[in-house]
Amino acid sequence: MANIRSAAKAARKGKRREAINTARKSRVRTSVRKVEEAIASGDAKAAMEALKAAQPEIIRGANKKIMHKRAAARKVSRLTQRVKALSKS
């Protein structure tokens, strides 16, 4: 445990942030998984709905520094591409 008051406070804040960040990461992963499951099932309508729900979650994750903004853009782009290919076929 930290001896200095400010260091102890920083440790407490770190724990709180860790819990929040873990929840955010989980939310992003869950939304991406839902899109991938819809794509795997071959349901274009469900995949499009899941993508519409996942896109803001992914972008929010990038804005909150959960993931890099380019990684988020790449993930959204690739998921969109797969959903679009599914709806064409």
N, C-alpha and C positions, 0 to 999 in steps of 0.2 A: 504494500500500500504506500501511496505517496505521502511524504512528510509535509510537503508544502500545500497550503490550502488551495492555491490556484491549480496546482497539479492534480489534486484530488478532484476538484471540480471538473477539470478537463477530462479526467478518466470517466467520471459519471456521464458527462456529455457524450463522450465517445461510445459508451455502452448504449445510450439512447439512440444515437445516430445509427449504430450497427443494427439495432432492431428494426428501425425504420427502413434502412437500406435493404435488409434481408427480405422484408415484406414486399418492397417494391420489385426487387429482382424476381421474387417468386411470382408476383402478379404478371410481370412481363413474360416469364417463361411459360406460365399457364396459358396466357393469351396466344402465344406463338404455337404452343402444343395443340390448342383447339383448332387453329387454322390448318396445321399439318394433318391432324386427324380427319378434318373435313375433306382435305385434298385426297388423302389416302382412301377415304370411303367413296370418292368420285362424285360427291354431291356439290355441284357448282354453286347452287344458291346458298347452302350452308357455309361453304368456304368463303363466299363473298361477304356474308354477314359476319363471320368470325374475323375476317380481315379488317372490316370496318371497325370492329371493336378493338382489335389488336393494334392497329396503326397508332392511335393516340397514346396507348400504353407504352409502346416502344419509343415514340418521340418524347414522351414525358420522362421515360427512363434516361434518355440522352440528356435532356435538359437538367435533370437532377444528378447528373454525373454518375449514374449507375452503369452506363455503358458509353463508349465513345460515340460522338455524333455521327461519324462516318460509318461506324459499324451498325448503328441504328438505321441509317439511310440505306445501307446495303441490305440489311435484313428485310426492311419494308419492300425494297425494290424486288428482291428475289421472291418473296412471298407473293407479291402482286403479279409477277411474271408467271408463277406457277398457277395461280388462280385464273389468270387470263387464258392460259393454255388449256386449262381444264374446261373453261366455259366455251371455248372454241370447238373442242372435240365432242 
